[in-house]
Amino acid sequence: MGGKILLANIDIPGIRGFDVYRANGGYNSVTKALREMSQSQVNAEVTRSGLRGRGGAGFPTGLKWSFLDRKSDKPRYLVCNADESEPGTFKDRYLMHHLPHLLIEGLIISSYALGVNTCYIYIRGEFKYLVGVLEKAIKEAHQHGFLGDRILGTDFSLNIWVHPGAGAYICGEETALLESLEGKRGNPRIKPPFPAFKGLYGCPTVVNNVETLAAIGPIINMGGEAYSKVGRGKSTGTKLISACGSINNPGVYEIEMGLPVEDFIYNPEYCGGIARDRYLKAVIPGGSSVPILPAELILNTAKGERRLLTYESLADGDFETGTMLGSGGFIVFDEDACIVRNTWNLTRFYHHESCGQCSPCREGTGWMEKVLYRLEHGEGKKSDIDLLVRIAKNIEGHTICPLGEAAAWPVASAIRHFREEFEEHVLHPAEVIEKERRL
């Protein structure tokens, strides 16, 4: 597999500061874009790269940019979604902490390509220490002529502002983020209209994830075609993976798209195998909102092929046998992990984080939490298992934003693949409780 692109310089001492970052090639892409390329040429390179959104949806970035209403006489905005709050995902905070100028560089080029003069970084409120890191990097960029009026002597001007949220998971959804940025309650908007036409303050807006924007500088430096040759198929480039759970080496890893899941789990360069020499039981590969897969299906597709860390390979098969790459929150469970307990824990999170705007999500997440509590605490009935499946189906597809699916899929997939474990909680509750107590 290929080398690093985003994290290539992360081990250089002082790389967080402007001087060291600049000495190691930082902001060269800004100079290239603003002095040698037109806006349309930058857009073309991003499209040619095949870069897909790294926040979870995997939507082609160049295509998303092309939707922006460029005929409007209103100002345009670029908003960086730094509200990283998906359980199991922590790669964006890692990127901002160690390489803040990489993000700033990507924001400058993206704003130039989109014709944006004001850009916001909406950051999760719990990342308070990162606000200072980003604002220091922005100040340094201003001092060296990469932000402000007439950047590098061109006609392009840009200001970047950091806006901390108040710690709501729902604000990771782009329209809820925009509502919060406007000073309102962070409830998702009904679409259409889409942000590309009516976004922040009713103006054309593009919202992109931290990792997505950080990749723009390297794409301009190496060229879109060269970037597209890294990875596999329509999953081009590299991806940051947040690995946690029952593994020997938890952390953030940059992998070339197409790395086999088995290699990622067991290679000492990455996860280093299952902790305490246990067996692999299951994996949630893309953050807590994507379907869980048991060991045999996360290592191999239903066709018997090796499962790869790409958008296509993880989704291979039907909804019964596939999952999603999502935000890259790779959560590993060993043989001793209780799927029921972990599913209950996730459901508690989604119930707490539901904005309450849609009744299927507001009520359904609460019902699922209550039923899973019963099962986990030895008070469940066998009929509760099918009840959970019905509740999940009644939530899925019936809400304004994807939080409904995020809450329903973990429950439905856990029961689909580990029904016997749920039944064990009903048939032998005392034994299950005693086993979990010992663990």
C-alpha positions in Angstrom: 0.0 0.0 0.0 1.0 3.6 -0.6 2.4 6.1 1.8 0.8 8.9 3.7 -0.7 12.0 2.2 -2.4 13.9 5.0 -0.1 12.8 7.8 3.1 12.7 5.8 4.7 15.4 8.0 3.0 14.8 11.3 6.1 13.6 13.1 8.2 16.7 12.3 8.9 18.6 15.5 7.0 21.9 15.6 4.9 21.1 12.5 1.9 22.7 14.3 3.5 26.2 13.9 3.5 28.2 10.7 7.3 28.5 10.3 8.0 24.7 10.4 4.9 24.0 8.4 5.9 26.5 5.7 9.5 25.2 5.6 8.1 21.7 4.8 6.1 22.7 1.8 3.1 24.2 3.6 1.0 26.7 1.7 2.7 25.9 -1.6 -0.7 24.7 -2.9 -2.2 28.1 -2.1 0.5 29.9 -4.1 0.0 27.5 -7.0 -3.8 27.8 -7.0 -4.0 31.5 -6.6 -1.2 32.5 -8.9 -1.3 29.8 -11.6 -4.8 28.4 -11.7 -8.3 29.8 -12.3 -11.2 28.9 -10.1 -12.6 26.5 -12.7 -9.2 24.8 -12.9 -9.1 24.2 -9.2 -12.7 22.8 -9.3 -11.7 20.5 -12.2 -8.7 19.1 -10.3 -10.8 18.3 -7.3 -13.4 16.6 -9.5 -10.7 14.7 -11.3 -9.2 13.5 -8.0 -12.4 11.5 -7.2 -12.2 12.8 -3.6 -15.4 11.8 -1.7 -16.6 13.4 1.5 -14.8 12.0 4.5 -17.5 13.0 7.0 -19.6 9.8 6.5 -21.7 10.1 3.4 -18.9 9.6 0.9 -20.5 12.0 -1.7 -18.1 13.2 -4.5 -16.7 16.5 -3.4 -16.3 18.0 -6.9 -19.9 17.1 -7.7 -21.1 18.7 -4.4 -19.2 21.9 -5.3 -20.8 22.0 -8.7 -24.2 22.3 -7.2 -23.3 25.7 -5.6 -25.5 28.5 -6.9 -23.0 30.7 -8.6 -25.6 32.9 -10.4 -27.0 34.3 -7.1 -26.1 37.9 -6.2 -25.9 36.9 -2.6 -22.5 36.2 -0.8 -21.4 32.6 -0.8 -20.1 30.7 2.3 -17.9 27.7 3.0 -18.5 26.0 6.4 -16.1 23.5 7.8 -17.9 20.8 9.7 -15.6 20.2 12.7 -18.5 19.0 15.0 -17.0 15.5 15.2 -19.3 13.7 17.6 -19.9 10.3 16.1 -19.1 7.7 18.8 -15.9 5.9 17.8 -14.7 8.7 15.5 -11.8 10.9 16.6 -9.7 11.5 13.5 -10.7 15.1 12.8 -9.7 16.4 16.2 -6.4 14.5 15.7 -5.9 16.3 12.4 -6.8 19.8 13.8 -4.6 19.3 16.9 -1.4 18.2 15.0 -1.8 19.9 11.6 -4.1 22.9 11.9 -2.4 24.7 9.0 -3.2 21.8 6.7 -6.9 22.5 7.3 -6.4 26.3 6.9 -4.6 25.7 3.6 -7.5 23.5 2.3 -10.0 26.2 3.4 -8.2 28.9 1.5 -8.0 26.9 -1.8 -11.6 25.7 -1.5 -12.9 29.2 -0.8 -11.0 30.5 -3.8 -12.5 27.7 -6.0 -16.0 28.5 -4.8 -15.8 32.2 -4.8 -16.1 32.5 -1.1 -14.8 35.4 1.0 -16.0 34.3 4.5 -15.5 30.9 5.9 -16.5 29.4 9.2 -15.1 26.4 11.1 -18.0 25.1 13.3 -16.2 23.1 16.0 -17.7 20.8 18.6 -17.9 22.7 21.9 -16.1 20.0 23.8 -13.0 20.7 21.7 -12.4 23.9 23.6 -8.6 23.5 23.5 -8.7 23.2 19.7 -10.4 26.6 19.3 -7.1 28.2 20.6 -5.0 25.9 18.3 -7.1 26.9 15.2 -7.3 30.6 16.0 -3.5 30.7 16.5 -3.0 29.1 13.1 -5.5 31.5 11.5 -3.6 34.5 13.1 -0.3 33.1 11.8 -1.7 32.7 8.3 -3.0 36.3 8.4 0.4 37.6 9.6 2.2 35.9 6.6 -0.3 37.1 4.0 -2.3 33.9 3.4 -5.5 35.3 4.8 -7.1 38.8 4.8 -7.3 41.2 1.9 -5.7 40.6 -1.5 -4.0 37.3 -0.5 -0.5 37.0 -2.1 -1.2 40.2 -4.1 -4.2 38.7 -5.9 -7.8 40.0 -6.0 -8.9 37.2 -3.7 -9.7 38.0 0.0 -10.7 35.6 2.7 -11.5 35.6 6.4 -11.9 32.5 8.5 -13.8 32.4 11.8 -14.0 29.6 14.4 -17.4 29.1 16.0 -17.7 26.5 18.8 -21.0 24.7 19.2 -22.7 23.6 22.4 -22.1 19.9 22.2 -25.1 18.6 20.3 -24.5 15.5 18.1 -27.4 16.6 15.9 -25.3 19.6 14.8 -23.1 17.3 12.8 -25.9 17.2 10.3 -25.2 20.1 7.9 -28.5 21.9 8.1 -28.7 21.7 11.9 -25.1 23.0 11.9 -26.2 26.0 9.8 -29.2 26.7 12.2 -26.8 26.6 15.2 -24.3 28.9 13.4 -27.1 31.4 12.8 -27.8 31.4 16.6 -30.9 29.2 16.5 -31.7 25.8 18.0 -29.8 23.1 16.0 -32.7 21.4 14.4 -32.3 19.9 10.9 -34.0 21.7 8.0 -36.4 20.1 5.6 -34.7 19.7 2.2 -35.1 21.1 -0.5 -34.0 23.8 -0.6 -30.5 22.5 -0.2 -27.6 24.5 1.3 -26.0 24.9 -2.1 -28.9 27.3 -2.9 -30.2 28.4 0.5 -27.7 27.7 3.3 -26.1 30.0 5.8 -28.2 33.2 6.2 -30.2 32.1 3.2 -27.2 32.3 0.9 -25.4 29.6 -1.3 -23.3 27.5 1.0 -21.0 24.5 0.9 -20.5 22.4 4.0 -17.5 20.0 4.0 -15.8 17.9 6.7 -12.4 18.6 8.2 -10.6 15.6 6.5 -12.2 16.4 3.2 -11.0 20.0 3.2 -7.5 19.0 4.5 -7.1 16.8 1.4 -7.6 19.8 -1.0 -4.0 21.1 -0.6 -2.3 17.8 -1.4 -4.6 17.3 -4.4 -3.6 20.7 -5.9 0.1 19.9 -5.2 0.1 16.4 -6.7 -2.7 16.9 -9.3 -6.1 15.4 -9.4 -5.1 12.6 -11.7 -2.2 11.5 -9.5 -4.5 11.5 -6.5 -7.1 9.4 -8.3 -4.5 6.7 -8.9 -4.1 6.2 -5.1 -6.7 3.9 -3.7 -9.0 1.5 -5.5 -11.8 2.2 -8.0 -14.2 5.0 -7.0 -12.6 5.0 -3.5 -9.6 7.2 -4.3 -6.9 8.6 -2.1 -6.2 7.8 1.5 -8.6 7.7 4.5 -8.0 8.5 8.2 -9.4 5.6 10.3 -10.1 6.0 14.1 -9.4 2.6 15.5 -10.6 1.6 19.0 -12.1 -1.2 21.1 -10.5 -4.6 21.7 -7.2 -4.0 19.8 -3.6 -3.7 20.8 -2.9 -0.4 19.0 -5.8 2.0 19.2 -5.2 5.3 17.4 -5.6 7.2 14.1 -4.2 5.6 11.0 -4.0 6.9 7.4 -4.6 4.0 5.0 -4.7 3.9 1.3 -8.2 3.0 0.2 -8.4 -0.7 -0.6 -6.4 -2.0 2.4 -8.0 -5.4 3.4 -9.9 -5.2 6.7 -8.1 -8.3 7.9 -4.7 -6.6 7.3 -5.8 -3.5 9.1 -6.9 -5.4 12.2 -4.0 -7.8 12.5 -1.0 -6.0 10.9 1.3 -4.6 13.7 1.6 -1.4 11.6 -2.1 -0.7 12.3 -4.4 -2.3 15.0 -1.9 -5.0 15.9 -4.4 -7.8 16.5 -7.1 -8.4 19.1 -6.1 -7.4 22.7 -5.3 -10.1 25.2 -5.1 -12.7 22.4 -8.9 -12.9 22.2 -10.9 -13.8 19.1 -12.5 -11.2 16.8 -16.3 -11.2 17.3 -17.6 -8.2 15.4 -16.7 -4.8 14.0 -18.5 -1.5 13.5 -16.3 -0.1 10.7 -17.7 3.5 10.2 -18.7 5.0 13.5 -21.6 3.9 15.7 -24.3 4.7 13.2 -23.4 2.1 10.6 -24.4 -1.6 10.8 -22.3 -4.0 12.9 -20.9 -7.1 11.1 -19.8 -10.4 12.7 -16.2 -11.5 12.2 -16.9 -13.7 9.2 -18.7 -10.9 7.3 -16.3 -8.1 8.2 -13.3 -10.1 7.0 -15.0 -11.4 3.8 -17.9 -10.4 1.7 -20.9 -12.6 1.1 -19.3 -13.6 -2.2 -16.2 -15.0 -0.3 -13.9 -12.1 -1.4 -11.7 -10.3 1.1 -13.5 -7.3 2.5 -11.6 -4.0 1.7 -11.6 -0.6 3.3 -13.4 1.1 0.5 -16.9 2.5 0.2 -17.9 -0.2 -2.3 -16.4 -3.3 -0.6 -17.8 -2.6 2.8 -21.3 -2.1 1.3 -20.9 -5.2 -0.9 -24.0 -7.4 -0.9 -27.4 -6.5 0.3 -28.3 -4.7 3.5 -28.2 -8.1 5.3 -24.5 -8.6 4.7 -23.0 -5.2 4.1 -22.2 -2.1 6.1 -20.6 1.3 5.4 -17.2 3.0 5.7 -19.0 6.1 7.1 -16.7 8.4 9.1 -14.1 5.7 9.6 -14.8 5.1 13.3 -13.5 1.5 13.5 -14.8 -0.2 16.6 -13.6 -3.7 17.3 -15.3 -6.2 19.7 -13.7 -9.4 21.0 -15.3 -12.7 22.0 -16.2 -11.5 25.5 -18.1 -8.3 24.3 -21.8 -8.3 25.0 -23.6 -7.1 21.9 -26.8 -6.4 23.8 -25.0 -4.2 26.4 -23.2 -2.3 23.7 -26.3 -1.8 21.6 -28.1 -0.5 24.7 -25.3 1.9 25.3 -25.5 3.2 21.7 -29.2 3.6 21.9 -28.9 5.6 25.1 -26.7 8.0 23.2 -29.1 8.4 20.3 -32.1 8.9 22.5 -30.2 11.6 24.4 -29.0 13.3 21.2 -32.3 13.2 19.3 -33.4 16.8 18.7 -37.1 15.8 19.2 -38.3 17.4 16.0 -39.5 14.1 14.4 -41.8 11.9 16.5 -40.5 8.6 15.1 -37.0 9.4 16.3 -38.1 11.3 19.5 -40.3 8.5 20.7 -38.7 5.5 19.0 -35.2 6.0 20.4 -36.7 6.2 23.9 -38.7 3.0 23.3 -35.6 1.2 22.1 -33.6 2.3 25.1 -36.3 1.1 27.5 -36.6 -2.3 25.8 -32.9 -2.8 25.6 -32.6 -1.8 29.3 -35.1 -4.6 30.1 -33.2 -7.2 28.1 -29.8 -6.2 29.5 -31.1 -6.2 33.1 -32.8 -9.6 33.0 -36.3 -8.3 32.7 -36.9 -8.9 29.0 -39.3 -11.1 27.1 -38.7 -12.9 23.8 -41.2 -10.7 22.1 -39.1 -7.7 22.9 -36.6 -8.8 20.3 -39.1 -8.5 17.4 -40.5 -5.4 19.0 -37.1 -3.7 18.7 -36.9 -4.7 15.0 -40.4 -3.2 14.4 -39.5 0.1 16.2 -36.3 0.3 14.2 -38.2 -0.1 10.9 -40.7 2.5 11.9 -37.9 5.0 12.6 -35.9 4.3 9.4 -36.8 6.5 6.5 -39.4 8.5 8.5 -37.3 11.4 9.8 -36.0 14.7 8.4 -32.4 13.9 9.0 -30.3 10.7 9.1 -30.2 10.5 12.9 -33.2 8.2 12.7 -31.3 5.8 10.6 -28.2 6.2 12.8 -30.3 5.0 15.7 -32.1 2.3 13.9 -29.3 0.5 12.0 -27.2 -0.5 15.0 -30.2 -2.1 16.7 -31.5 -3.8 13.6 -28.1 -5.1 12.5 -27.2 -6.3 16.0 -30.4 -8.4 16.2 -29.9 -9.6 12.6 -26.5 -11.0 13.3 -26.6 -11.8 17.0 -30.2 -12.8 17.7 -29.1 -15.8 19.7 -27.3 -13.5 22.1 -30.5 -11.4 22.6 -32.4 -14.6 23.2 -29.8 -15.7 25.7 -30.6 -12.6 27.7 -34.2 -13.7 27.9 -33.7 -17.4 28.5 -30.8 -17.3 31.0 -30.7 -13.7 32.4 -29.0 -14.7 35.7 -26.1 -16.4 33.9 -25.6 -13.5 31.5 -25.6 -10.9 34.3 -23.1 -13.0 36.3 -20.8 -13.4 33.3 -20.8 -9.6 32.6 -20.1 -9.0 36.3 -17.0 -11.2 36.1 -15.8 -9.4 33.0 
